[in-house]
Every structure is written in structure tokens, then in C-alpha cells.
Amino acid sequence: MIEAARSFLYLTTFYLEYDLYGIAMLKALQAAQARGVAVTLLIDSFGQRLGGVLMTEEHRAFLEREFGILRAAGGVVQFYEPPRLAQRLLGGGHHIKIQVSDAGEAIYGSGNITKSSFEGWNEYAVALRGPAVVSLLESVEALGVRVLPEHLQQIRHTSAGKKGDIELEYWFYNPNRGQGFLGPLFWHGQNTLTEKMIALVATARRSISLTSFYFKPTRRLMKAVLRAAHRGVRVEVFHSHRNALSSTDLAWIAAATGYKRLLKAGVQVYENRHGEHSKIVLVDEECVAFGSYNFEDAAHDRLAEAMLMTRDRRAVIPAVGIFAELRGHPDNERVTLHSLHELPLTERIRIARYGRFKWWL
């Protein structure tokens, strides 16, 4: 898409790494800018700092030089930061991955610009045309990016009078807007995206299949999943193994605190040894939602997130196939009450000790 762009391109990501994918992406953006394409790159400031822990100081400096080259050519490299100090200190940011070009096309999905996303973890993305692209570009603008009016007008003109082949609902919410000076601390506002997810889970009559990086949802969403299981809905969760994130296992610890409740309710839990980073929710094999929203507290009260939802069979059937593949894939290890009891004592102590800090993890 970048190589085909002729007048403008907007790209948002949570994190861009110094590796063959990050470098290739930056070189492509620089080349596009050099031939006259107006390039805008939005990276989350917290996400880049978090990912930067995995990089050497030399690699971080290299990325800064590459960003500088893009800026010097006239491109925009912007780092998203929420307005409140408390939000910035507590990991507030944006987690949305969107790429839009002048062709009226968009790529929208779960992956960051890293080797982990392209070669390690499971990810899910879609290519879009039509009215949905307008919504995506408006989201980029809502994140504080200056979208030139003529670019938005061109996308609207491209989509004008066209009804999408697949009818989609677009859910977007940024909790950083409207919070007080304490940011997410003691915030009891309503996240409309979380509410949409709860409502979607509540519609399930037969089955819910879902993926998340680590399954540690905010309290109300966890309760909705448990209620579905208690009323006889077959619920299955696919997320990452504790070894999938090399830098720390604290996210897995936070997820493991909910295992007993889930398993006792009859929820089937699978851990992917290489990492499950997609965000897909399939309900009754009739409705599917996908995007950036992880089942975690941060997605509710710290990070701007977005999901697309549809009941169109052309989108539902591929999701059904994905879950069929996940069930049979050897990377996915089933978690049981017996396997929990077999965890080393040190692991069980850590789960008990750190589980109370799930919100922070």
C-alpha cells in the first residue's frame, strides 16, 4: 500500500521496533515521502517506551535517526500522549493500528510493527474499502493527528454513494478524554466500547470463542463472560502462554488469577506457546468482532481502542475457520484445574501475591 500511494498515507501503531520489519517500514515511508506522498506516522508514546525496553540504546538512537530522516523530508512523525499527567504516568495512550492511503483503502488489525507480530504471535488484520475507511481516518483525526481536509474529503468522495459489501459497525472509544486530573485512578466513567463488548457477550445463546493477548478483563466484562458460561454457553478463551512474552510473565500472572473462576464455570482456556495477539470475538458462529481491544483493564480505562463488528457470513465464516484451527493447533495448550495444581509452588505463590495488582499488570 505504501509503495502504491501517490498523494497521502496515514499510519498509526502502538509500537515500532528496531528490527527488519520496523526498518523496512520506515524506509518505505521515507521513500514515499521523497516521491511526494504526504506521510503521517502516529506512534503511541507509552507503547514505544514500553517496547523500547527490549531494544539497546544504540537501536533506540537508530530509530530516532530514521524518524528524523522522515521528518526532514517533510513527513510527520507524531507520538501520542494523553492530556493528563496521571494518564501519562499510568500508561494511558492509544492502541489502535490503522493504515489508510489515498486509494481509499485501509488495513486494520491487531499487530504492531515488530518481528513478534509478523513472525511470532498470531495476529488478525483486514483490508477495507468503502464507508469504513472514512470512520478509520476520522479516528486517526480523533487521536490528535492533523488530517488535511482535502485528504478526508478525498476519502469521503471515494466512498460517497457506496454501500459496503459487508455491513460493519465501528466501535471506537478513548478513555483519556473526559477523565479528571487523577486519570484512570478511581475513574468510574462508562467506556462505550467496553459496554458494546459486554452487550455482545450477553447475546450469546450457544457459544463464545475469543482471542486476546492475555485474558484479564475488567471486572464487568469478566462477569459477563462468567454469566454466559453459567447459563450454559460454551465459552473458549485463546490467549498467550507465560513464555510468549520474553521480557516478563507479569501479564500472564494477572491472567492466571482468574483461571479458577473461569475453569469452575466451565470456560475452556488455552495458552498459545508462541503468543496469541489477535483480538477476535465470535458469538454463536453468527457474529464476529475484531480489532485492537484486549480483554484487560488497560483497554477499558487507559488506552484508546477500536473494534469492527459484523454478522455478515463472509466475515463470520473465516473466523469460524480460525477458531477451528486454533483448537487443533499443537501450540495451544489446554489449561485445567489439574494443570494449575501442578504448577510449581513458586508460581502459585507469585499468582497469589501479585494477582491483587491485576489492574496494574
LINMO-V36975 format. One record per residue. N is the residue number from 1. OMEGA is omega in whole degrees, -180 to 180 (NA if undefined). Layout:
N/OMEGA, N/OMEGA
//
This chain:
1/180, 2/-179, 3/-179, 4/-177, 5/-178, 6/-178, 7/179, 8/177, 9/177, 10/-178, 11/175, 12/178, 13/177, 14/-171, 15/174, 16/-173, 17/171, 18/175, 19/-174, 20/180, 21/178, 22/179, 23/180, 24/179, 25/180, 26/178, 27/179, 28/178, 29/178, 30/180, 31/178, 32/179, 33/-179, 34/179, 35/172, 36/176, 37/177, 38/-174, 39/174, 40/179, 41/177, 42/179, 43/177, 44/-177, 45/179, 46/180, 47/-180, 48/176, 49/180, 50/178, 51/-180, 52/177, 53/-178, 54/-176, 55/174, 56/177, 57/178, 58/-180, 59/177, 60/178, 61/178, 62/179, 63/179, 64/178, 65/-180, 66/175, 67/180, 68/179, 69/180, 70/179, 71/-178, 72/179, 73/179, 74/179, 75/178, 76/172, 77/-172, 78/177, 79/-177, 80/172, 81/177, 82/-171, 83/-174, 84/178, 85/-180, 86/178, 87/-179, 88/-179, 89/-174, 90/173, 91/175, 92/-180, 93/175, 94/-173, 95/-170, 96/-178, 97/-176, 98/171, 99/-177, 100/178, 101/-179, 102/179, 103/-178, 104/-179, 105/178, 106/168, 107/-174, 108/-177, 109/-170, 110/-167, 111/171, 112/-179, 113/-177, 114/175, 115/179, 116/-178, 117/-175, 118/-176, 119/-174, 120/-173, 121/169, 122/178, 123/178, 124/178, 125/178, 126/172, 127/-173, 128/168, 129/173, 130/-172, 131/-179, 132/-179, 133/176, 134/180, 135/-180, 136/-180, 137/175, 138/176, 139/176, 140/178, 141/-180, 142/178, 143/175, 144/178, 145/176, 146/174, 147/-178, 148/-178, 149/-179, 150/177, 151/178, 152/179, 153/179, 154/179, 155/178, 156/180, 157/179, 158/-176, 159/-175, 160/177, 161/-179, 162/173, 163/-179, 164/176, 165/180, 166/-180, 167/-175, 168/167, 169/180, 170/-180, 171/-179, 172/175, 173/177, 174/-177, 175/-179, 176/177, 177/177, 178/176, 179/179, 180/-174, 181/177, 182/179, 183/-177, 184/180, 185/179, 186/179, 187/180, 188/177, 189/-179, 190/173, 191/-174, 192/178, 193/175, 194/179, 195/177, 196/179, 197/178, 198/180, 199/179, 200/178, 201/-178, 202/-180, 203/-173, 204/176, 205/-175, 206/-172, 207/170, 208/173, 209/-177, 210/175, 211/177, 212/179, 213/169, 214/-174, 215/-180, 216/-169, 217/173, 218/-167, 219/-176, 220/179, 221/175, 222/179, 223/179, 224/178, 225/180, 226/177, 227/179, 228/180, 229/-178, 230/179, 231/173, 232/177, 233/177, 234/-177, 235/175, 236/-177, 237/176, 238/177, 239/-168, 240/173, 241/-179, 242/-179, 243/-176, 244/179, 245/-171, 246/-174, 247/-178, 248/175, 249/-176, 250/177, 251/176, 252/178, 253/-180, 254/178, 255/-177, 256/178, 257/-180, 258/-174, 259/-176, 260/179, 261/-179, 262/-177, 263/179, 264/177, 265/179, 266/179, 267/176, 268/-176, 269/179, 270/176, 271/179, 272/-174, 273/179, 274/178, 275/176, 276/-175, 277/176, 278/178, 279/-176, 280/174, 281/-180, 282/-176, 283/177, 284/-175, 285/-179, 286/-174, 287/-180, 288/173, 289/-178, 290/179, 291/-172, 292/-171, 293/171, 294/174, 295/-178, 296/-180, 297/-177, 298/179, 299/-179, 300/-170, 301/-179, 302/-171, 303/169, 304/-177, 305/178, 306/176, 307/170, 308/180, 309/178, 310/173, 311/-179, 312/-175, 313/-180, 314/174, 315/-178, 316/-175, 317/175, 318/178, 319/176, 320/179, 321/179, 322/-179, 323/175, 324/178, 325/-179, 326/-179, 327/-175, 328/-174, 329/-178, 330/177, 331/-175, 332/-177, 333/-178, 334/175, 335/178, 336/176, 337/178, 338/-180, 339/175, 340/180, 341/-179, 342/176, 343/176, 344/-178, 345/-180, 346/179, 347/-180, 348/177, 349/180, 350/178, 351/-180, 352/-176, 353/-173, 354/-178, 355/-179, 356/-180, 357/-175, 358/-177, 359/-177, 360/-172, 361/NA
//
